[in-house]
Amino acid sequence: MEAFQHLADEYYPGSKRKRRESIPMRQSRLRAERAEARADDSWDARPWLKHLPDGREVEMFPIGALARALGRNSVTIRRWIRLGLLPRATYQTKPLAGTRGDAGRRLWTRRQIEGIARIAEEEGLLSDNPPRMQATRFTQRVVAHWREWL
């Protein structure tokens, strides 16, 4: 019955003319589509190819990719960087017009993200009930390997 009701609501009563999608209906549909697309994406679905000064072309990923790899929000990753629990991103884009301050986008290499995620998994930070980050050796291990992941 619900499927039939949906079809009946699709047309104006007594007409063959389709109804237009209302703004709230469109917004909720687009929100659901975006959420589904994000859920289907892995953290490395959309790399940025960047040319380094030494001539190498490297796959780089923004903060959202690192956050997805760790199962956290981007805000959490920025806070960890601010608190010194994660090293600052080695690479950064040029400042973006219209942003506060002179900040560009933080970028990480594939090796950096994979290394951080591996250490987080080994330290138990990706489990359902993770320990406090300060109670682990996560930061020390990431800092020790940071330069070799470049």
C-alpha positions in Angstrom: 0.0 0.0 0.0 2.9 2.4 0.9 4.4 1.9 -2.6 1.1 2.8 -4.2 0.7 5.8 -1.9 4.1 7.0 -3.0 3.1 6.8 -6.7 -0.2 8.6 -6.0 1.7 11.4 -4.3 4.0 11.7 -7.3 1.2 13.2 -9.4 -1.2 16.0 -8.9 -4.7 14.6 -7.8 -6.7 13.7 -10.9 -3.9 14.6 -13.3 -1.1 13.0 -15.3 1.2 15.9 -14.4 4.0 15.1 -12.0 4.4 17.1 -8.8 7.6 19.1 -8.4 9.9 18.0 -5.6 9.5 20.4 -2.6 12.7 22.1 -1.3 12.6 20.1 2.0 12.1 16.8 0.2 15.0 17.7 -2.2 17.3 18.6 0.7 16.6 15.4 2.6 17.0 13.3 -0.6 20.4 15.0 -1.3 21.5 14.6 2.3 20.7 10.9 2.1 22.5 10.5 -1.2 25.6 12.3 0.1 25.7 10.2 3.3 25.4 7.0 1.2 28.2 8.1 -1.1 30.4 8.9 1.9 29.7 5.6 3.5 30.7 3.8 0.3 34.0 5.7 -0.1 37.1 4.3 1.5 39.6 6.7 2.8 41.8 6.5 -0.3 39.0 6.8 -2.9 40.0 10.2 -4.2 43.7 10.9 -4.0 45.2 14.3 -5.0 48.3 13.9 -7.2 50.9 16.5 -6.2 54.3 17.3 -7.8 57.0 17.7 -5.2 60.0 20.1 -5.8 62.3 17.1 -6.4 60.2 16.0 -9.4 58.3 13.1 -7.8 54.5 12.8 -8.2 52.9 11.7 -4.9 49.4 10.7 -3.9 48.3 13.1 -1.2 45.1 13.0 0.9 43.3 15.8 2.9 42.5 15.6 6.6 39.1 14.0 5.9 40.9 10.9 4.4 43.0 10.6 7.6 39.9 11.0 9.7 38.1 8.2 7.8 41.1 5.9 8.1 41.0 6.4 11.8 37.2 6.3 12.2 37.2 9.8 13.7 36.0 13.3 12.7 38.2 15.9 11.0 37.7 18.1 14.1 39.2 15.4 16.3 42.3 15.0 14.0 42.8 18.8 14.1 42.6 18.8 17.9 45.1 15.9 18.1 47.5 18.0 16.0 46.9 21.1 18.1 47.6 19.1 21.3 50.7 17.5 19.9 49.3 14.0 19.8 49.9 13.8 16.1 52.7 15.5 14.2 51.8 18.4 11.9 51.2 17.6 8.3 54.4 17.7 6.3 52.7 19.1 3.2 50.2 21.9 2.9 48.6 23.6 -0.1 49.0 27.3 -0.8 46.7 29.6 1.2 43.1 29.4 0.0 41.2 32.6 -0.8 38.3 33.3 1.5 39.6 31.3 4.5 40.3 32.5 7.9 44.0 33.3 8.4 46.5 32.1 5.8 46.0 28.4 6.1 46.0 26.0 3.3 44.9 22.4 3.3 46.9 19.9 5.3 48.0 16.9 3.2 49.3 13.5 4.1 50.9 10.8 1.9 49.5 7.3 1.6 52.4 5.9 3.6 51.8 8.4 6.4 48.1 7.6 6.6 48.6 3.8 6.4 51.4 4.0 9.0 49.2 6.1 11.4 46.3 3.7 11.0 48.4 0.6 11.5 49.9 2.0 14.8 46.4 3.2 15.9 45.1 -0.4 15.3 48.1 -1.9 17.2 47.6 0.4 20.1 43.9 -0.4 20.2 42.7 3.1 19.3 40.4 1.8 16.5 38.5 -0.6 18.8 34.9 0.0 20.0 36.2 1.0 23.5 39.6 2.6 22.9 41.9 3.5 25.7 42.9 7.1 26.4 45.4 8.1 23.8 47.8 9.4 26.6 47.8 5.9 28.0 49.3 4.4 24.8 52.6 4.8 23.0 50.7 6.0 19.8 52.3 9.5 19.7 55.9 8.2 20.3 55.6 5.5 17.7 54.2 7.8 15.1 56.9 10.5 15.7 59.6 7.8 15.5 58.4 6.6 12.1 57.3 10.0 10.7 60.4 10.9 8.6 60.6 7.4 6.9 57.0 7.7 5.7 57.7 10.8 3.6 
